[in-house]
């Protein structure tokens, strides 16, 4: 008996020693920090080059003419880029910014503040940087790009420009000349400008490669976050490796650089890193709290949907607080930091209605109330009941306050989002909802996504990590999980459990979002990579030795690479070339045969192209987030319905359109889902005219009066709408 007790004491001492060793290994030591920074820099450079290579392989962008490059930015991409182009090409910076603050080209005849409506701060910042860059090059008498002539297959020639200079000579010459000629006040500016990628003298090249450089930070953020939450650089390696192996499911910036998510997503994971640091640490300095505010502001500014992500963050932190894994004081400080960031964004976005009437401010206020009243929770002895009460207060309070604010402001900007969610669970649908739900990216998450992530082991590793954390949470709720100092090897420091629970809840939120709308898998996949990086450390805390731990990490990396390396090479095997002669012909005809004041209407993607390539006013565009724009597009799309010709003409003329562009491909567009063709959608919207012919189909045989066909090619038909004479020539 004594011998057995002695063996037990020996095992207990060994357990305490191993636990202390694990805790020591998981501390953020200077050595770990150095390895993490090195990993982050490597991941940043690799990801930036990876994106640039994929983009070039897909479009052969370097050998496209300026017009072809602009045409390759379709839909919202072309819309956003057009404002950057306008500021860059404006005679003065202030004049360019003023033109987007008082814009009468995008929603003619209305004048709107596009900086408020479209989250254009990235374009403003990049245009300022490019103008300074050009200023620096002009001082040095350099062009910053190389131009050459390209002969197409049809024998025509176009000029393409990109940079092929010697970057070392370029860097040294710029720095030396700037310092010697313009003194110390200009040194930093010149170094920053001239050390950029050579050949960025072309504003489109500058724009695209700056986005790819920014998105290098996405891989850096995942590497740092994986290292921090796991307490091991191997966790960071596993996270960033699985991110690359599932790259096609994690980002689309290489195909769609100008989209708002391209600017927001890299900042999200850096902001989440700061939030995770605050949750784990007992106390944080003012610098850390200020960093959280600034990072949250930077994440909110570029993307109108950032608010929904921050809403899931607030709810995830609420759960951590309900479990009493963080103090009420820290919880309130986090909420105040978010509230301050939200207020700054409201000011910078000129009181954006969609932001003001979102669930985020209502949820923040409800959580603040719960945090202030948490001192009274001791009256309820059963911990699960406390959680239910607090979460219920937040949900009910958020909904009531959101409805109240929306009613007071009379805002309907986010009604379509509620309609989309409603259509997912009921038979409800309308014209606007179907424009979303008929698109594949707004469908439910397909089984193929689950299989792809399973073959690279990302999903299995994430599921096991989440299961282990869930077990710890259940033990904590019922008082069985040891936190802090303990002789049990399974003991978890409260800060570690808090940050693990936060990422568990954040992952659950992203799972729900991605399941409902496939496009939102771009949040889920990188988050799963972070959670997968936790697995080795979670198993290490269960008693694995150091050698077993390293062999396990190596085994996971090797098994993941069997499919992941194939995915990586498969992305690089895609070789294409952008080619759109019909779109090019249309843009050139509009430039040459219509006055600069001519107003156009048509499909949303084509209108963005017209605005970008020709600078002509348009009546509708692809940014479908406001009620007024949805109403405009609804009326323009009557050309795909069965209304009488004179009624369609009256609608378009009443909107101020001089020309309408019809596309035969859209007229006969058949989608995978039943009821998703435009003729079927209009038959439901306008049953009175159900027996009439479809207007756009009629155009293929003749042009009914009072419309006049002034231009056509195999894809596009341009009809004159306005009465009276204009300056166009028929073709």
Secondary structure, DSSP 4 states (H G I P E B T S, - for coil): -HHHHHHHHHHHHHHHHHHHHHHHHTS--HHHHHHHHHHHHHHHHHHHHHHHHHHHHHH-GGGS-HHHHHHTS-THHHHHHHHHHHHHHSSSHHHHHHHHHSB-STTTT--B-HHHHHT-HHHHHHHHHHHHHHHHHHHHT--S-EEEEEE-TTS-EEEEEE--S-HHHHHHHHHHHHHHHH-GGGHHHHHHHHTSPTTTTSHHHHHHHHHHHHHHHHHHHHHHHHHHHHTSHHHHHHHHHHHHHTGGGT--TTT-TTSHHHHHHHHHHHHHHHHHHHHHSS---HHHHHHHHHHHHHHHHT-TTHHHHHHHHHHHHHHHHHTTSS-HHHHHHHHHHHHHHHHHHHHHTTS-HHHHTSHHHHHHHHHHHHHHHGGGGGG---HHHHHHHHHHHHHHHHHHHHHHHHHHHT--TTHHHHHHHHHHHSS---HHHHHHHTSGGGSPPPHHHHHHHHHTTHHHHHHHHHHHHHHHHHHHHTT-S-BSS-SSTT-B-HHHHHHHHHHHHHHHHHHHHHHH-GGGHHHHHHHHHHHHTTHHHHHHTTT--HHHHHHHHHHHHHHHHHHHHHHHHHHHT-------HHHHHHHHHHHHHS-TT-EEEE-HHHHHHHHHHH--EES--S---SHHHHHHHHHHGGGGS---HHHHHHHHHHTT-SEEEEEHHHHT---SSTT-SHHHHHHHH-GGGTTSPPHHHHTTT---TT-EEEEE-SSEEEEE-SSS--S----
